[in-house]
Amino acid sequence: MFYEKDLTGQIIGAAIEVHRALGPGLLESVYQACLAREFWLRNLPFEQEKPLPVEYKGVRVNCGYRLDFIVAGKVVVELKAVDAIRPVH
């Protein structure tokens, strides 16, 4: 059982470790694969590429949204491999 503060600390630590090892400039898919490995090494339970349904006026719309990770059933982790964070992110 993880408390949210401990869990987010572990997630951030895992992401920092991946970034330290790989550096900037790679595709998001590379960081995602390595972060999954880092979560596994840290014994953090996670789901990857979890579908996120959108409902509009009572109808489920299949628009292909997927969450990069859900860690311990509590924290959504969405990766971005960009040169800068912009308002759209």
C-alpha positions as CSV (number, residue, x, y, z in Angstrom):
1,M,0.0,0.0,0.0
2,F,1.4,3.4,-1.0
3,Y,0.6,6.8,0.4
4,E,0.2,9.4,-2.3
5,K,3.2,11.5,-1.1
6,D,5.5,8.4,-1.1
7,L,4.1,7.2,-4.4
8,T,4.6,10.5,-6.2
9,G,8.1,10.7,-4.8
10,Q,8.9,7.2,-6.2
11,I,7.4,8.2,-9.6
12,I,9.3,11.4,-9.8
13,G,12.5,9.6,-8.8
14,A,12.0,7.0,-11.5
15,A,11.4,9.6,-14.1
16,I,14.6,11.5,-13.1
17,E,16.6,8.3,-13.2
18,V,15.4,7.6,-16.7
19,H,16.2,11.1,-17.8
20,R,19.7,11.0,-16.2
21,A,20.5,7.8,-18.0
22,L,19.1,8.7,-21.4
23,G,19.3,12.5,-21.6
24,P,17.1,14.7,-23.7
25,G,16.0,14.4,-27.3
26,L,14.6,10.9,-27.7
27,L,11.2,9.8,-28.7
28,E,8.4,9.5,-26.1
29,S,8.1,5.8,-26.8
30,V,11.7,5.3,-25.7
31,Y,11.2,7.1,-22.4
32,Q,7.9,5.2,-21.9
33,A,9.6,1.8,-22.3
34,C,12.5,2.8,-20.0
35,L,10.1,4.3,-17.4
36,A,8.1,1.0,-17.4
37,R,11.3,-0.8,-16.6
38,E,12.2,1.6,-13.9
39,F,8.8,1.2,-12.3
40,W,9.2,-2.6,-12.4
41,L,12.7,-2.3,-10.8
42,R,11.2,-0.2,-8.0
43,N,8.3,-2.7,-7.5
44,L,5.7,0.0,-8.4
45,P,2.6,-1.6,-9.7
46,F,1.5,0.0,-13.0
47,E,-0.8,-0.3,-15.9
48,Q,0.4,1.0,-19.3
49,E,-1.5,2.4,-22.3
50,K,-4.8,2.2,-20.4
51,P,-7.8,3.2,-22.6
52,L,-9.6,6.4,-21.5
53,P,-13.1,6.5,-22.8
54,V,-14.8,9.7,-23.7
55,E,-18.6,10.0,-23.2
56,Y,-20.6,12.7,-24.9
57,K,-24.3,13.1,-24.2
58,G,-24.6,9.6,-23.0
59,V,-22.7,8.0,-25.9
60,R,-19.2,6.5,-25.6
61,V,-17.1,8.1,-28.3
62,N,-14.2,6.0,-29.6
63,C,-11.5,8.5,-30.0
64,G,-8.4,6.5,-29.0
65,Y,-7.3,8.3,-25.9
66,R,-4.8,6.2,-23.8
67,L,-3.2,7.0,-20.5
68,D,0.6,6.4,-20.6
69,F,0.6,4.9,-17.1
70,I,-1.6,4.5,-14.0
71,V,0.7,3.8,-11.1
72,A,-0.7,1.8,-8.1
73,G,-4.2,2.6,-9.3
74,K,-3.8,6.1,-8.0
75,V,-1.6,8.3,-10.1
76,V,-1.9,9.0,-13.8
77,V,1.5,9.6,-15.5
78,E,1.4,11.2,-18.9
79,L,4.7,11.5,-20.7
80,K,5.7,14.4,-23.0
81,A,9.0,14.5,-25.0
82,V,9.1,18.1,-26.0
83,D,11.7,20.8,-26.0
84,A,9.5,23.1,-23.8
85,I,6.3,22.8,-21.9
86,R,3.6,25.0,-23.6
87,P,0.1,25.9,-22.5
88,V,-1.3,23.1,-24.7
89,H,0.5,20.5,-22.6
